[in-house]
Amino acid sequence: MGRCFLFSLLLIALPAAAQIYKYTDADGNTAYSNQPPDGVKAQPVELPPINSVKPPPSAPPSPQRHSSEQPRSAYEVLELTGLPTTEALRANDGTFNVNVLIKPRLQGTHLLRLWLDDQPYGQPGNVPILQLVNIDRGQHRLAVQVIDGDTVIQQSPTVTFTLQRMHKR
């Protein structure tokens, strides 16, 4: 049984290791085949070794943090408040405030920056009450980031809300 299995594997592997032949056909075209045609002078083609790429060595695992440890400058709480999520927010002129709940207080050179519909909105600041002005009606996504210069320290969960604006006639 073992010899039959090995013989079968050898037969399957033979086509992968087959020789390639180059020859000129009756019309003068160069042709390639795995079997030399009868009556035609064919030259064996030497193929380069098969390319293989080894995966890069994996980096050593980073040290595990204990669950009580936090990364430096992390905030325990960072979230937007004051936005209704189950009903539309009514703001006829599209202007409204959102509050940022942050614990501990904003540190050192850190600033708050709003993200409206996945784009930065307004100027970064250190006041946890932020105003949005002339926002179009419809559904929007809003988040707040704590930044230090160009570095994002932390981002709040994104809140999806619907803004309702009444047009006066």
Long-range contacts (C-beta under 8 A, 24 or more apart in sequence): 19-44, 19-45, 20-44, 20-45, 20-47, 21-45, 73-107, 73-110, 73-148, 73-153, 74-153, 74-154, 75-102, 75-103, 75-104, 75-146, 75-153, 75-154, 76-103, 76-104, 77-101, 77-102, 77-103, 78-102, 78-144, 78-146, 78-154, 78-155, 78-156, 79-156, 79-157, 80-142, 80-143, 80-144, 80-156, 80-159, 83-142, 83-159, 83-161, 84-161, 85-159, 85-160, 85-161, 87-162, 88-161, 88-162, 88-163, 88-164, 89-161, 89-162, 89-163, 89-164, 90-164, 90-166, 91-135, 91-163, 91-164, 91-165, 92-165, 92-166, 92-168, 93-134, 93-165, 94-132, 94-133, 94-134, 94-135, 94-136, 94-137, 94-163, 94-165, 95-131, 95-132, 95-133, 95-134, 95-135, 96-131, 96-132, 96-135, 96-163, 97-129, 97-130, 97-131, 97-132, 98-129, 98-130, 98-132, 98-142, 98-144, 99-128, 99-129, 99-130, 100-128, 100-129, 100-130, 100-144, 100-156, 101-128, 102-128, 102-146, 106-146, 108-148, 109-148, 109-149, 110-146, 110-147, 110-148, 110-153, 111-146, 111-147, 111-148, 112-144, 112-145, 112-146, 112-147, 113-144, 113-145, 113-147, 114-142, 114-143, 114-144, 114-145, 115-141, 115-142, 115-143, 115-144, 115-145, 115-155, 115-158, 116-140, 116-141, 116-142, 117-141, 135-163, 136-163, 136-165, 137-163, 137-164, 137-165, 138-162, 138-163, 139-163
